[in-house]
Amino acid sequence: MRVRMLVQMPPGTLRNGEPWPDEGEEAEIPTGEVLHLVASGVAEEVAEDAAPRPRRRKSRGEGGG
């Protein structure tokens, strides 16, 4: 599966002997790892035919209350 990294991994950290992709970069990673990365907020899944889109952050006041 293809993912886009949402965080910068610490310098020197490796994934299977290779450096992690930089924040904002896309990479092809096995499905099991992708599910973990997405669930923990480290990466987001990228659709194969989708163009990159900016992430929207919610403000604390958004959503009413």
Secondary structure, DSSP 8 states (H G I E B T S, - for coil): -EEEE-S---TT-EETTEE---TT-EEE--HHHHHHHHHTTSEEE--TT----------TTTT--
